[in-house]
């Protein structure tokens, strides 16, 4: 078929073809011409063809002119003796499948406009096919959803070659509907399993797309909130899984466990751990099933371990998880980099919670206080202003550890018995040591640090100092604060005032240099 020049000409020509097909079954072959334009290399022609297909097959679905049931092969039906109406419906249903498959391919088209149009058209067809099912119900009141068509959409979004983050952000609006969200979780689980099955290496692009989709799924808190359905049903049956929050939680759990069981790239692992505590764990049917992933992440070390703390904290405190070497691992995370990592505030907030129990043995708390004090010797001021009150709070909570700053009739120490290389806090001999590092920091160049370290010179007050405002303190904030301070009008810089530009007369500089 030759289209008229320009988008207007293409629109008119395609419009006439659509009208002809809808007006007479004798013009059914014109569908081939419409589908041919979907294969065009011209972007505007493709867009017009997508609009035409949406109109055509939307009307055919609404009129019930597509075959309903298990679709037989086209050749077998055409060669058989079935009636003309059945042959027409089977034939048109195959054309409908061809159209949907091409729309799925267009989700990878270079132009975002075409991708967006293909996505919205597919979702419109999902809605229409849901309202006019192409499969027969197995029993009266059976829940029907166009799973195969919707799976095509999800597979197109989870591309292995192309980053679809922008397209997925467009898809997020559909996830506000409970039935779309439920079937997205199921389709995503199937797609991840299919892509990873037998594949030695999965592209990073796929993991990024999968995480973007999975992290967009947010479950409601209460079952009464399940009220928004994309496909409009005459009535909702209590027998349908899609109307129960418990089933949504199960699907959510299967989706995330199926994703996290794989060896994920570290950057994806970090992203998952950042949202684990508030976007994943609260919605799982059995949160304790995350223990394998969290302990595996906790054992990696570095920033990954810091991020895994949040999830482990929830499992330990809310779900009675037992982790025998937890404090030993937490102790090993205390190294100089902990003051410089992006997640410093989160780490110290959680460490403060983990060390708040009064049932912790004194040797363990002393080991943490001593390790932090030793690291403080090389820490930047913004970290010191947070870690020094942190150490003092440990001493307030655990009076048995105050021997670290005040040991009456204690032995004279020639060397520090504390072993900083020991990985086991129980064997570090911290309780035999002292916090001499805090005394050294009293001579720090920054006056606020010196003042914070001098707190140990007096008896520690009973109420703890809140470290919350100090967790995210930055060097820039300290600098800005210092600039706003008003100092004394005159500050003596030298005991003997300078005489002239080159100093005093007997100065070495004045003996060898003169101004001319």
N, C-alpha and C positions, 0 to 999 in steps of 0.2 A: 504494500500500500504506500502510495506517495502522499506525504503530509504537506499541507500548505506551509509556506515559509513563515518562520517566526512562531513564538509561543501561542499567539492568538489563533493563528491558522491551525496549529496542532490541537489546540483546545477544541476548536469547532469541529475538526475532522473526527477526533476521538469521541466528542459528544454525539455526533451523528451515528457513529458505530454503536455506542452504548444504547442509544434510543432504538436502533434497528434490532439489536439482539433482544432487548426487553419487550419489544413490540411483537416479534414473531420468532418462533423457534426455527423457522426456515432460514433465518439469518445467523444462526448460531456460529457458523464458521468465521464470522467477523471477529470472534474472540481471539482467534489466532493473530489477527492484525493488531489488536490491542496489546496482546502479550509480546508481540514482536517489538513494539515501541519501548517496552520495558527493558529491552536489550540494547537500546540505542546508546550511542556514545555521547549524545548531546544531553547535557544536564537538564535543560528546561523541558525537553521532550520527555525525559524520564519522569520528571515531576508531574507533567500533565497526564502521563500514562498511569502513574500511581493514583492520581485523583480519579481517573476513569475507572480503574479496577475497583477502587473503593466504592464508587457509585454502583457499578455493575453487580459485583458479588454481594454487596450489602443488600441490594434489592432482591437478588435471587435467593439469598438466605431468608429474608423476611417473607418471600412468597412461597417458600418451601419447594423450590425447583432444583434443589441439589439432593442427590441420593442419600438416604438415611440408613445407616447400618454398616456392617463390615463391607468395605469397598472391594468389589471383585475387580479382576484385571480388565482393562479396557478391551483387549483383543477377544477375550472369552465372551464378553457380553455382546460385542458387536457381531460376532460370528454366530451367536445363539439365536434362539427363536423368541426371545422375550419381546414384549410390546415396545412400541416406539417411545412411549413416555419414559419407561424404565431405562431404555438405551440412552435417551437424551439426558436424564438425570445423572446416570453413571458417567457419561461422557463429560458433562459440565462439572461434575464433582472432581474429575481428574484435571480439568482446566483450572479449577479453584486451587487444587494442590500445587499445580505449576506456578500459579500466581503467588501463593504464599511462600513457596521455596525461593522465588526470585526476590520477593520482598525481604526475606531473610538474608539473601546475599547482599542486598543493598545496604544492610546495616554496616557493611565494611566499605561502602563507597567513599571515595576521597572527600567529597563535599559533605560538610556537616548538615547542610540544609536537606540533602537527599536522605541522609541517615535519620534525621529527626522526623521527616515525613514518612519514611518507611516504618519507623517505630510506632508513630501515632496511628498509621493505617492498620498495622498488624494488631495493635491493641483494640482498635475499633472492631476489627473482625473477630477478635477474641470475645468481645462483649456481645456481638450479634450472634456468633456461633453458640455462645452460652445461652442466649435467649431462645435460639432455634437450633437445638442440638442435632448433630449429624450422627449420633449413635442412639440406638434404641435402649430405653431404660430396662434394666434387668428385672426390676419389680416396680410396683406403683410407688411413687415418691422417692425413687432412686435419685441420688445427687449426681448431676452431670456437669462436667466442666471440660472445656476443650483443651485437654492436657497436652496432646501432641502439638497443636498449634502454639500453645504457650511455651512449651519446651523449646520450640524452634526460636522463639524470641529470646529466651534466656541463654541458649547456646550461642546466639548471635552476639549478645552482650558480652559474654565471657570469651572474648577473642584471644587467640594465642599469639597473634601477630601485631595487633594494634591496641593502643591505649584508648579505652572507651570511657574514661572518667567523666568526660563532659556529657556523653550520651547517657551514662548511668545516673548522672545528676538529673537529667530529664525524666528518667524512668522512676526516680524516687517518688514523684507525685502519685504514681499508681500504687505504691506500697502503702499508702494511707488506707486503701481498701483491704478489708480483712481477708477476703477470698484470694485476692491477688498476692497478698503477703504470704498466705499459707502455701499456695502453689509455687510461689517463687522459692520458698525454702526447700520444697521437695525437688523442684527442677534443678536448683543449684546443687543440691546433694548429688543428684544423678550425674550432672555434668562434670563435677569435680572428680567423681569416681571414674567416669568414662575417660576423661582426659589423662588422669594419672595412672590408669591401669596399663601396666607393661611398658610405660614410657620411662626410659632411664633418666631423662632430664626434662623438666617442665620449664618453659620460658618464664622469665620474671614477669613479662607482660600479663600472662595469664593469672599469676598470683596477685598482681596488683588489681586487675579487674575483679577477680573473685573476692578479694578483701573489700574493695569498694562496694560491691553489691551486698555482701554479707553484713558489713557494718552499717548499711543503710536500713537493715531490718530491725525495727523496734517494736516490741510487743506491748500491748496494753497491760495495765496493772490488774484490772478486774474484768471478769467475764461479761459484766454488764456493758463494758465498753466495746464489745464485739457487735457492732450495729451497722457498719458501713460496708456494703457489698457492691462491687463493680458491676456484677451481673444481677439484674433485677429479677428476683424470683417471686412467684405468686405468694408463696408462704415458706417460711423457714422451718424445717423439721428438726426436732430435738435429736433425731437419730444421725444427723449429719455431723461428721467430725469437725467440719469447718466452723461450726458455731460454738465449739467448746475451747476455752482457753487452755485446758489441759492438753488437748491435741496440738495446739499451736506450740506449746512449750516442748512437747516431744519432738515435733518437726524442727524446732529451733535447735534443740540439743543434738539431734542427728546431724543437722547441717554443720554446726560448729565442730563437733567431734570428728566428722568425716574430713573436714578441712585441716584441723590441727594435728591429725595423726601423721601427716606427711612431714618430710624434712623441709621446713619452710626457709626461705632466705631470711637472713638476720633482720633486714629492714622491715620485712613483713611481720616477723616475730615481735619486733618492738612495737609496731602499730597495734597488734593484737593485745599486747600486754598493757598498753596505755588505756584501752577501753575495757579491759577485762573486768575490773571491779564494779563498774557501774552500768555497763551496757550489755554484758554477757552473763556473768554469774547470777544476777538477780532473776533472770528469766529462764534459767535451766530447770528442767524437771528434777534432776539430780546433780546439784553443783559439785558434789564430791568426785564425779567422774572427770573433772578437770585436773585432778591431782597429778596425773602422769605428765601432762603438758607443763604444768607449773613447776613441778620438781625438776623436770628436764631443763626448763629455762633457767631455774634458780641455780642449777649446777654449771651453766655455761660460763658464768662470771661476768664482771664488768657491768655495763649499763643494763644488760638483759636481766641479770640477777636483781639489780635494784628495782626494775620494773615488775619483776615477778613477786616481789614482796607484798604488793597490794592484794593480789589474789590469794596468796597464801595466808595473809592476815585474816581475810574473811573466812577461809576454810577452817583455820585453827580456832578462831573465836566464835564463829556462828555454827559451825558444823562439826566441832570436836575432832578435827583432824590431828593425828599424832605424827610429829616429824622429829624423830630422835636427835638428829644432828643439826636442828634448825639454828640454834644459837651459835654453834661452832661455825656454821656457814656464814651467819650474819657477821660474826667477828672477823672472818676472813675478808669480808667486803670492805673493811675499814683500811683503806690505803690512801696515799696522797691524792689520787685522782678523785676521791669522793667529794672533795671541796670544789671541784671544777666541772663536774658533769652537769648536763642539762637538767637532770632529775634530782638535784641535790635536795631541794626543799621537800619533795615527796619522800625521799629516803629518810631524812632526819625526822620528819613527822611520824613515819611508821616506826623507826627505831625508838623514838620516844614512847610510843604506845607499847611496843614489845618489852621495853625495859621498865614499864610502870608498875608491874606486879610486885607486891611486897613479899611474895613467896620465892623470888629468885635467890639463889645462894649468893653470899657476900663475895666469894671469890670470882663469880661470873661478872657481877656488876663492877667490881674493882678492875677486872681485866678490860672491860669496855672503857671505863673512865681513864685508865692508864694509857690505853692505845690511842684514845682521842687526844689526851694531853700531849703525847709524844708527836702525833701528827700535827698538833697545833703549832709546834715550833716553826714549821715551814708553811703554814697556811696564810692566805691573804687576809687582810683586816676584815673584809665583809663576812668571811667564814668564821673568823675568830669571835666576832661580836655575837654570833649565834652559838658556837660550840662551847664557849666558856660558861654561859648560863646553863647549857645542856649538862655539862659536867657537874656544876654545882647542884643542879636539880637531882642528879643521881645520888649525890652525897646526902641531900635532904631526905630522899625517900628511903635510903638504906643507911641508917646510923652506924651500922657495923663497918661501913667503908670509910668513916671519918678518920680512921687511923692513917689514912693516906695523907692527911694534912695536919694531923695533930696526934702524936704518939707519945704520951707521957712515959718517961723512963724507958724509952725505946733504945735499942743498941745503936751505936754510931756506925754508919755505913761508909765503907771505903769506895764501894762501887754500887751501881744500881742493880739489884738482883733480878729485876724484870727482864724477861727474854722477849724482845720484839719479834724474833724470828719464829717463835713457837706458835703453831697453828691452833693448838688446843688451849682455850682460855684457862682450863683447870690446871694446866702445867706451866703457865706463864709466870707464876710467882708474883703476880701483880700486888697481892695483898701484903707481901713483905716489903714492898717498895714505898715510895712516896710520890706525891705530885709536885716534884721540884720544878717541873716545866711551867707550872702556873706562877711560881715565884720568879722564874726567868722572864716570863711574859709581862711581869709588872714593870719592866724596863723597856717595854715595846715603844717604838717611835710614835705610834698613834695614841694620843691621850685617852681615847675612849676604850681602846683595848687594854691599856694599862689599868684604867679604872675598873674594868670588868674582871681583870685577873686579881685585883686587890681585894675582892669580896671575901676571899678565904682568910684574910688577915683578921677578920672579926668572926664572931659566932654566926653561923648561917641562920637566917630567919626561917621560921616554920613554913609560911606560904611559899610555894614555888614561884619562880620567875617565869612568866609566859614567854615561850620562844616563838610563838606563832607569828608575831609581827616581824621577827628577824629571819625567818626561814628563806624568804626571797629577797633579802637585802643584797644590793649590788654595789660594786665599787663606784659607779656613777652616782648613786644616791648618797653615798657617804661623801663624795667629793662636793656634790651640790649642797649638802647640809653644812659642810665645813666652810664653803664660800659665803654662806648666809650668816655665819657667826660673826658677832662683833667683838673684836679683841680690845685690849687696853690701848689708849691713845699712843703711849710711848712704850716701847719694848727695848730693854737694854740688851745689846747684842754682844758687847765685849766689856771686860772690866776696865781696860785702859782704852779710852777713845782713840780712834785713828787720827793721825795728823797728815793730812794731804792724801792724794790719790794713791801713792805707793806705800802707805802705811806709816809706821813710826820712823823716827830718824835712825835709830839703831837697827832697823829691820834689814834683813839680808837683801831683800829686793831693792831697798833704797840705796844700798851700798854699790850695787852693780848697774843700776839703771837710773837714768834721769829723763825728765820730760823736756823736750825742746820745742 
